[in-house]
Amino acid sequence: MKMTQTSAAPATRREFLKKTATVAAVVAASPLFQRTVYGQAPAAGKVIGANDRITVGFIGAGAQGMNAHVRIMKSNASANNVAQVAVCDVWQKRIGAAKDYIEKDNAGAKVETFTDYRKLLERKDIDAVVISTHDPIHAPAIIAAMESGKHVYCEKPMTRYLGEAFAVQDTVKKTGKVLQVGSQGCSAQAWHKAAEMIQGGKIGQLVWAQGYYCRNSPKGEWNYPIDPDAKAENLDWEKWLGQVKKRIPFNADHYFRWRKYYPYCAGLLGDLMPHRLHPLMLAMGKPEFPSRVVSIGTKNVHTDKKQTDGTPERDVPEHIELLAEFPSGVSLMLACSTVNAKSPGFVLYGHHASLEIGTSGERIELKPEKEFAEEIDPETFDGLKPTEDIGAHHKNWMDCIRTNQQPNCGIDLALRVQTVISLAEMSDRLKIACLFDEKTRKVTTADGKEIAPLTYGSTELS
């Protein structure tokens, strides 16, 4: 790591976090959700020591579950002292592929398979689970897993809706289990170094931050190939729908391309945006709940019409922008696109200086404002551990299980990020600015009118 001389002149330190009030648990609106996850006494689970092997089960074995988790975790199994022992999915083909992969060239490995994650959670010898299902299953699976004594790694976004996020927080606090949300950029060094510098007053008072996640998908983002082997006869469609209210007969397009449709996902806000929101809010020092969020999404390129297989046009935007304000006065601006890949940078702007962060989180440049150039010297940090390393994020989770510490993308950060995401979805879909009170957890418009947060059944597409 190379760096230039550190400025000798101290900068002003500031506070970022306003005290979060402790309030009663929010019970999710869905009767199914209440029925399946509430009213259970949490199981303790075993205490895992530094040298103990961690046994892991996988809930969801689709492309993400298989490639991002089963494969990577197997390649690091020896180094991390992990045993992969169970797989659950609603489609037998995916279950078989994951089981075969784990057991291949792995002497003595035996993987038990399930089509219902609640049955997997009955195994008392499983210490932890990785959840990589579509979004409506996240909250009930997280809560059921923790109440059965398991630690959890869950893909982003943490939950589909806001009420579920507070229910997850309550369960984490109640059970004491370690939750890592799968925004792996949080395990890159640059964001932690930026937080250290900001907290140390290196840029003066933080003013605002910006980020992006932009792609250009001419034939439509998330139009994944459809496997003709997936049929209503060999796939538990009702179980896959979970809490979704808009229930339709088996639909292969929805099953494989679910990120396009609101009943299952918030689109860019649920898929790409969390990869930037988590690290940027981590870098801000001590993340806050938002006080106001505005978001605008557009869908004017109509990329789905360029597909030749008759896929329906997406519910969700092709491009979206988000602006969030926090109680400290800091604002955050993010853009996500699937129709133009030109990208701005990652920058945190302070009153005295700014921090420019490399695209992969491998570099930080401290650039003083000219008005403070006599007080602050430029600094450059090169060769930092880069972002998007899922293996490093896995390891951070496992290390925290063994040491009973908070992981890089734990509940406190993830809950605040999910609040921004959920308010942004409300803002875009309802065409309003959303104000949020962290003490009451109420969402209002600028004139004080209370708006019920989106949840299952609150809109036609839910």
GILIN-V906136 format. One record per run of one state. SS is the DSSP state (H for helix, E for strand, L for the rest). FROM is the first residue (numbers start at 0). TO is the last residue. If there is no record, write none. Layout:
((SS | FROM | TO) (SS | FROM | TO))
This chain:
((L | 0 | 29) (H | 30 | 36) (L | 37 | 52) (E | 53 | 58) (L | 59 | 61) (H | 62 | 74) (L | 75 | 75) (H | 76 | 79) (L | 80 | 80) (E | 81 | 87) (L | 88 | 89) (E | 90 | 90) (H | 91 | 102) (L | 103 | 110) (E | 111 | 113) (L | 114 | 115) (H | 116 | 119) (L | 120 | 126) (E | 127 | 130) (L | 131 | 133) (H | 134 | 146) (L | 147 | 149) (E | 150 | 154) (L | 155 | 160) (H | 161 | 174) (L | 175 | 177) (E | 178 | 181) (L | 182 | 182) (H | 183 | 186) (L | 187 | 187) (H | 188 | 198) (L | 199 | 204) (E | 205 | 213) (L | 214 | 214) (E | 215 | 215) (L | 216 | 233) (E | 234 | 234) (L | 235 | 235) (H | 236 | 240) (L | 241 | 250) (H | 251 | 255) (L | 256 | 256) (H | 257 | 259) (L | 260 | 265) (H | 266 | 268) (L | 269 | 271) (H | 272 | 282) (L | 283 | 288) (E | 289 | 297) (L | 298 | 301) (H | 302 | 305) (L | 306 | 317) (E | 318 | 325) (L | 326 | 329) (E | 330 | 336) (L | 337 | 337) (E | 338 | 338) (L | 339 | 344) (E | 345 | 349) (L | 350 | 351) (E | 352 | 356) (L | 357 | 362) (E | 363 | 367) (L | 368 | 368) (H | 369 | 371) (L | 372 | 377) (E | 378 | 380) (L | 381 | 388) (H | 389 | 402) (L | 403 | 409) (H | 410 | 429) (L | 430 | 432) (E | 433 | 436) (L | 437 | 440) (E | 441 | 443) (L | 444 | 448) (E | 449 | 450) (L | 451 | 461))
